[in-house]
Amino acid sequence: MVRSRKAGRRNLETAELNITAFMNLMVILVPFLLITAVFSRLTVLELNLPGSSSEPVDPQDQTFQLEIIVREDRIEVGDRNQGLLGIYPNTDAGGYDY
């Protein structure tokens, strides 16, 4: 096998990368993704859940939990376990009738 001199020579030119199309894509894609991104808020809820037990809850063991709601026209006093205990409406003078 005889090789010619031209075939033995390698083309030693440096190859240039054509990144124009890639740069055009990035120029369009990056702002588009930043604008359309959904920024969500992280909300932390502290929950005190009762433990899982197979025993039924005895109603006598429940403690009294006072709940007072102040509204524009009345005050409502209640128990979280038993419900509303009393409603105290405003008087004509603008105060409350305890």
Residue pairs with C-beta under 8 A, 6 or more apart in sequence:
62 81
63 81
64 79
64 81
65 79
65 80
65 81
66 77
66 78
66 79
67 77
67 78
67 79
67 80
68 75
68 76
68 77
68 78
69 75
69 76
69 78
73 89
73 90
74 87
74 88
74 89
74 90
74 96
75 87
75 88
75 96
76 84
76 86
76 87
76 88
77 84
77 85
77 86
77 87
77 88
78 84
78 85
78 86
79 85
88 96
88 97
88 98
89 96
89 97
90 96
90 97
91 97
